[in-house]
Amino acid sequence: MSIDLLVRNARLADGRSGLDIACEGGRIIAVEPGIEAEAGRVIDAGGRLVSPPFVDVHFHMDATLSLGLPRMNESGTLLEGIALWGELKPLLTHEAVIERALRYCDLAVSQGLLAIRSHVDVCDDRLLAVEALLDVRERVKDYIDLQLVAFPQDGYYRSPNAARNLVRALDMGIDVVGGIPHFERTMAEGAASLRALCEIAAERGLRVDIHCDESDDPLSRHIEALAYETQRLGLQGRVAGSHLTSMHSMDNYYVSKLIPLIAEAGVHAIANPLINITLQGRHDTYPKRRGMTRVPELRAAGINVAFGHDCVMDPWYSLGSGDMLEVAHMALHVGQMTSREAMAWCLEAVTANPARIMGLDGYGIAPGCHADLVVLQAADPIEAIRLKASRLFVVRRGRVISEGTPRASVLDLPGRPGVLDPASYAPV
């Protein structure tokens, strides 16, 4: 038998080890020990972790890498970031948005990040960013699954032309209906926006992803209305609530009612740890609220929870590197998810769980799945998160599209090892 790619001696996230992964015609055709085959390329994983690609289910590609344009966010706050984006939007050009997005996609590939859901602001009547990212989606389709959300950043009702522009964007080919109910003028208008947006999605057969309750206000409870509309319109499994940060400020009695409603409606939850913990709790002195939603409690209720990166070097966040292991690493700490099982689960929150939210076809490491793989310089999910492990090989449809160098340090210490591999530095 002759195949395109053979990955030998792989360890999977579920603990199975000593496996070979055979890939042919862009698909995985076998996952088992000791595969005998001639291959166009052979990769020896050396017992390291082989994962399906990372997935970022919450990002803003229209703003990425725009840090410092037209000025810096000196306070580092959410409100100054929103104001800055309002200043930048009129200055955007089609070419500049495309160039920054393509540069970010290059970075994403190097990090093994091969699927991204990006919100796109539709409140600019030119729909310049929509046109630019539709162009980017076409350009990167062979190596990144880019899903676009029509996002009325300034409010579906609050922004004069947002409702019309959102429909225009969907007609142009945007994939997902977005919203931001807590940014409307009143709670009632926020609830009305959810009704209208979910009805549009139901009519068009689309998914929904709402910036929902990104606030420290415990009375911001639009997730309750989102769960109701999801059930009313039969959208179960197609709706995600992103951020949900007000939940960290709600009283436990109300949450004991709310979480079962979310679970019953089949609404997905997306936390954005890096951004949530830096932008929330800004009005607190001490104690300071963490900002991230109640991930362990949502998960315990059977709700599908994923982590997003949200921003990289843009008006809201000056940092970021496109590394979903960094995102998982932060979530693990902030959510105090330090049991062995919970730490390992955090890898699922940046791989399989967001893939389910995006509805990615053929995702995973099993016969019949797309031959999309990442070989990591780590032995298991916990070590991958602990080290934010180097990506040694990134494979898309059976073809290596990125290769990295193993991280190592050369030491000059009397009587000590000359080379230190961080992945082999374990307790003794």
PyMOL commands that set and color helices and strands:
alter all, ss='L'
color gray80, all
select helices_A, chain A and resi 78-91+94-110+128-140+162-172+181-183+187-204+222-232+245-248+252-265+273-279+295-300+324-334+340-348+352-358+381-387+422-424
alter helices_A, ss='H'
color red, helices_A
select strands_A, chain A and resi 2-10+19-24+27-32+38-44+50-51+54-59+113-121+145-151+176-179+207-212+239-243+268-271+305-307+373-376+391-396+399-403+409-410+419-420
alter strands_A, ss='S'
color yellow, strands_A
deselect
rebuild
show_as cartoon
